[in-house]
Amino acid sequence: MGEAQTILRIAVAIIRDEAGRVLLVRKAGTRAFMQPGGKIEAGERPDAALCRELAEELRLQVSSADLRYIGEAEAPAANEPDTFVHAEIFEIAQCGPIVIAAEIAEAAWVDPDRPATIALAPLTRDHILPLVEQVHGMDLS
């Protein structure tokens, strides 16, 4: 990465349904689907940021106790040029109903083995879905 590039710190969630599909979201005015989550504010813990973002974007009420830390990854940002994201990745064991809110335009449940023909954010395409596919069928919680 060059010196001129910006790095955004984000926290993202792997949310799966009973069939093993992964929840992806698309923000208004963008093409790429990505994990739910968002930017970590200054002084904010990654888990707290994720809980806040999930409440804002999907009306999900989760606590840090509902999250399992998976790891971290870096990738080019999907919607911001000359920017990389440094993601703290968590899995949510279970969650309630999802309601699209805030800047989210669309949500989709995607089979990690066959993500269809939708545009995927680099983090999702190159890191998250391969990770989920690798452990597909295993309970990560």
One Martini backbone bead per residue (centre of mass of N, CA, C, O) as a GRO file, in nm:
protein
  141
    1MET     BB    1   0.097   0.035   0.021
    2GLY     BB    2   0.059   0.357  -0.001
    3GLU     BB    3   0.083   0.662   0.158
    4ALA     BB    4  -0.194   0.790   0.023
    5GLN     BB    5  -0.355   0.587   0.166
    6THR     BB    6  -0.645   0.493   0.315
    7ILE     BB    7  -0.749   0.373   0.645
    8LEU     BB    8  -1.021   0.180   0.747
    9ARG     BB    9  -1.187   0.110   1.037
   10ILE     BB   10  -1.358  -0.204   1.081
   11ALA     BB   11  -1.669  -0.381   1.153
   12VAL     BB   12  -1.774  -0.724   1.100
   13ALA     BB   13  -2.030  -0.962   0.991
   14ILE     BB   14  -2.112  -1.300   1.039
   15ILE     BB   15  -2.422  -1.410   0.897
   16ARG     BB   16  -2.616  -1.702   0.947
   17ASP     BB   17  -2.816  -1.942   0.846
   18GLU     BB   18  -2.944  -2.261   0.853
   19ALA     BB   19  -2.819  -2.301   0.542
   20GLY     BB   20  -2.535  -2.115   0.542
   21ARG     BB   21  -2.595  -1.846   0.474
   22VAL     BB   22  -2.500  -1.509   0.388
   23LEU     BB   23  -2.511  -1.188   0.494
   24LEU     BB   24  -2.577  -0.916   0.273
   25VAL     BB   25  -2.502  -0.572   0.183
   26ARG     BB   26  -2.637  -0.262   0.035
   27LYS     BB   27  -2.567   0.049  -0.029
   28ALA     BB   28  -2.666   0.336  -0.111
   29GLY     BB   29  -2.529   0.406  -0.430
   30THR     BB   30  -2.436   0.104  -0.474
   31ARG     BB   31  -2.315  -0.228  -0.582
   32ALA     BB   32  -2.181  -0.367  -0.344
   33PHE     BB   33  -2.158  -0.641  -0.151
   34MET     BB   34  -2.158  -0.686   0.214
   35GLN     BB   35  -2.090  -0.672   0.521
   36PRO     BB   36  -2.202  -0.603   0.804
   37GLY     BB   37  -2.124  -0.271   0.918
   38GLY     BB   38  -1.837  -0.053   1.024
   39LYS     BB   39  -1.710   0.209   1.156
   40ILE     BB   40  -1.459   0.298   1.380
   41GLU     BB   41  -1.444   0.493   1.631
   42ALA     BB   42  -1.290   0.689   1.829
   43GLY     BB   43  -1.239   0.480   2.111
   44GLU     BB   44  -1.366   0.228   1.988
   45ARG     BB   45  -1.470  -0.078   1.998
   46PRO     BB   46  -1.529  -0.317   1.772
   47ASP     BB   47  -1.777  -0.450   1.910
   48ALA     BB   48  -1.933  -0.185   1.960
   49ALA     BB   49  -1.947  -0.095   1.666
   50LEU     BB   50  -2.108  -0.337   1.562
   51CYS     BB   51  -2.356  -0.308   1.739
   52ARG     BB   52  -2.428  -0.025   1.637
   53GLU     BB   53  -2.449  -0.087   1.330
   54LEU     BB   54  -2.668  -0.311   1.349
   55ALA     BB   55  -2.882  -0.125   1.471
   56GLU     BB   56  -2.887   0.087   1.240
   57GLU     BB   57  -2.906  -0.108   0.971
   58LEU     BB   58  -3.093  -0.383   1.107
   59ARG     BB   59  -3.216  -0.381   1.401
   60LEU     BB   60  -3.000  -0.521   1.576
   61GLN     BB   61  -2.979  -0.681   1.901
   62VAL     BB   62  -2.653  -0.682   2.017
   63SER     BB   63  -2.387  -0.817   2.194
   64SER     BB   64  -2.072  -0.898   2.275
   65ALA     BB   65  -2.167  -1.191   2.366
   66ASP     BB   66  -2.269  -1.258   2.055
   67LEU     BB   67  -1.966  -1.253   1.981
   68ARG     BB   68  -1.710  -1.382   1.751
   69TYR     BB   69  -1.385  -1.383   1.705
   70ILE     BB   70  -1.194  -1.431   1.397
   71GLY     BB   71  -1.048  -1.157   1.276
   72GLU     BB   72  -0.837  -1.016   1.016
   73ALA     BB   73  -0.849  -0.772   0.735
   74GLU     BB   74  -0.739  -0.661   0.407
   75ALA     BB   75  -0.885  -0.419   0.169
   76PRO     BB   76  -1.030  -0.279  -0.068
   77ALA     BB   77  -1.247  -0.046  -0.106
   78ALA     BB   78  -1.557  -0.037  -0.262
   79ASN     BB   79  -1.639   0.307  -0.238
   80GLU     BB   80  -1.323   0.408  -0.202
   81PRO     BB   81  -1.074   0.562  -0.322
   82ASP     BB   82  -0.764   0.501  -0.203
   83THR     BB   83  -0.885   0.262  -0.010
   84PHE     BB   84  -0.868   0.084   0.291
   85VAL     BB   85  -0.958  -0.199   0.484
   86HIS     BB   86  -0.970  -0.272   0.838
   87ALA     BB   87  -1.088  -0.577   0.960
   88GLU     BB   88  -1.307  -0.680   1.207
   89ILE     BB   89  -1.407  -1.017   1.267
   90PHE     BB   90  -1.737  -1.145   1.317
   91GLU     BB   91  -1.959  -1.366   1.479
   92ILE     BB   92  -2.304  -1.462   1.479
   93ALA     BB   93  -2.488  -1.704   1.610
   94GLN     BB   94  -2.752  -1.518   1.653
   95CYS     BB   95  -3.061  -1.369   1.527
   96GLY     BB   96  -3.292  -1.169   1.441
   97PRO     BB   97  -3.469  -0.979   1.275
   98ILE     BB   98  -3.450  -0.799   0.969
   99VAL     BB   99  -3.407  -0.438   0.917
  100ILE     BB  100  -3.393  -0.207   0.691
  101ALA     BB  101  -3.159   0.069   0.733
  102ALA     BB  102  -3.046   0.356   0.676
  103GLU     BB  103  -2.806   0.299   0.413
  104ILE     BB  104  -2.965   0.053   0.338
  105ALA     BB  105  -3.101  -0.104   0.037
  106GLU     BB  106  -2.992  -0.414   0.065
  107ALA     BB  107  -3.053  -0.769   0.108
  108ALA     BB  108  -2.864  -1.092   0.117
  109TRP     BB  109  -2.868  -1.438   0.075
  110VAL     BB  110  -2.559  -1.628   0.054
  111ASP     BB  111  -2.382  -1.866  -0.099
  112PRO     BB  112  -2.048  -1.923  -0.047
  113ASP     BB  113  -2.012  -2.128  -0.297
  114ARG     BB  114  -2.254  -1.940  -0.456
  115PRO     BB  115  -2.266  -1.591  -0.511
  116ALA     BB  116  -2.334  -1.545  -0.785
  117THR     BB  117  -2.376  -1.220  -0.974
  118ILE     BB  118  -2.293  -1.035  -0.763
  119ALA     BB  119  -2.150  -0.772  -0.632
  120LEU     BB  120  -1.835  -0.766  -0.456
  121ALA     BB  121  -1.654  -0.698  -0.210
  122PRO     BB  122  -1.329  -0.759  -0.154
  123LEU     BB  123  -1.356  -0.868   0.135
  124THR     BB  124  -1.575  -1.074   0.073
  125ARG     BB  125  -1.445  -1.225  -0.173
  126ASP     BB  126  -1.132  -1.268  -0.046
  127HIS     BB  127  -1.217  -1.349   0.272
  128ILE     BB  128  -1.500  -1.430   0.381
  129LEU     BB  129  -1.612  -1.653   0.190
  130PRO     BB  130  -1.365  -1.843   0.212
  131LEU     BB  131  -1.392  -1.883   0.516
  132VAL     BB  132  -1.679  -2.001   0.517
  133GLU     BB  133  -1.624  -2.231   0.315
  134GLN     BB  134  -1.404  -2.377   0.485
  135VAL     BB  135  -1.641  -2.406   0.734
  136HIS     BB  136  -1.856  -2.546   0.606
  137GLY     BB  137  -2.069  -2.710   0.843
  138MET     BB  138  -1.955  -2.557   1.068
  139ASP     BB  139  -1.956  -2.448   1.396
  140LEU     BB  140  -1.845  -2.129   1.504
  141SER     BB  141  -1.986  -2.109   1.804
   0.00000   0.00000   0.00000
